[in-house]
């Protein structure tokens, strides 16, 4: 006779035995394995996620703190673990592609990179270049730049937004990132 989730949880909480855990495991394992695989689309990864869940559930006695429906708890825990793994994997791919972008320019020396960046800056429209140079190259604030050039702070912001958009379009992503991170641009407030 198949036990209800409520009965399984009650047995786990009352008996705290491997026999009650085996019943819980056999009741849920195949279902949550399919559930995890439907999220991560990788059978081996799904097995790892499910195995980690059951191991953590038993070792840390998670069943003692469950006050809601056992099935809802199990499926939510598996879903959260799968989504967490996907987020980590996405971040790792993003970090790796960033490293790859920097490594695409191994032959460029530092001076070559700066020359490409400064050429792109020189290709900006005149007012846009002037504002960008004041703010980023000379390190002036938007307020100081506005005062020096006799324009409003909003005009400075508009020119800076346009400059960054144009530079992002002109430069390879790794060089644009270099522009932002190498103190070529001192202040973008």
Secondary structure by P-SEA (a helix, b strand, c coil): ccccaaaaaaaaaacccaaaaaaaaaacaaaaaaaaaaacccaaaaaaaaaaaaaaaacccccccccccaaaaaaaaaaaaaaaaaaaaaaaaaaaaaaaaaaccccccaaaaaaaaaaaaaaccaaaaaaaaacccccccaaaaaaaacccaaaaaaaaaaaaaaaaacccaaaaaaaaccccccccc
